Amino acid sequence: PAFAAGTYSDLPQTHWAYRSMDTAAQLGIINGVSANTMAPSAGLTWGQYIAMITRAFDSTRYHDAVRSGLHWDAAGYQTALDTGLILENDFLPVTKDTLGQPITRQDVAVLLDRALPDDVVPYQRWWQSDDYVKPAVEETLTDFYTMDKEHQSSVRRLYDLNIINGKADNTF
């Protein structure tokens, strides 16, 4: 396991994502950007996100790739290829040479969707009763139709599973 989030100088307990980031750090899913810096408001790169998702969903294979001599981001990329998170001739704009480039929220959704099992059940939020009818993603996310079909499919599934719900301004 990595450090607890409390060891990062730029991640106060009052940060909105502190609990999630603390748990992820303790599980070894995230490591921060340096020995005592998490950079919680910075955007993610392809390499950072792929390393996180492969550590979360196939940590043994990821760590085997690191032990084989691959750099942490290349280990994530190779693990993602080996597990089908990234496909050969994929529509996702990532290669081993673009791991330092920013990743979009839409591309994050595709990778997370691919990582989840097909039979995962929706998470019921504390405020949702058994008779709650959730609005369709198209009614909630005003920019849903600006996405291409591949991204729409993943965003719809994650929305329906209550994993994502968009931003406060009703955009994704």
C-alpha positions, 0 to 999 in steps of 0.5 A: 500500500502507498501512503495515506492521503494525510501524508500529502501536504496539498490534500487537506482533510477538508478537500471534497475528494479527501476520503476517496483519495485517502482510500485510494492511496492506502490501497496503492491505487494512487501515489501522488505526483511526488513524495508529499504532493498529490496535486488533487486539482490538477488534470490527469494524463493518460499515463496517470489514469491508466496506471490507476485503473490497472492498479485497481482492476489488475494490480498483480499484472501491473506490478509484474510489468513494473518488476519487468522493468517498465516505467510506471506509466508504460506498465499501466499501458501494457497492462491495459493492452493485455487486459483489453482496456485499450484495444488494438486500432482503438478509437481512443487517442492513446499510444505509448508515446502519448501517455503524458498527454491529458485525458478527457472525462469522456475517455476516462468513462470509456476505460472505466466502463471497459474495466467493469464487469458486465453484470455489475449492479447499480449503486443505490445512493443514500437518498434514492428510495426503491421507487425512485425513478432516475431521469435519463442521461439525455435529460440530465447531461445537457451536452450528452448529444455533443459526444460521439456514440462510443463515448455516449455508450460508456457515459450512459452505462456509468450514469445508469449505474450511479457511478457518475452524475455529471457536473453541477451545471448539468454537463458531463 
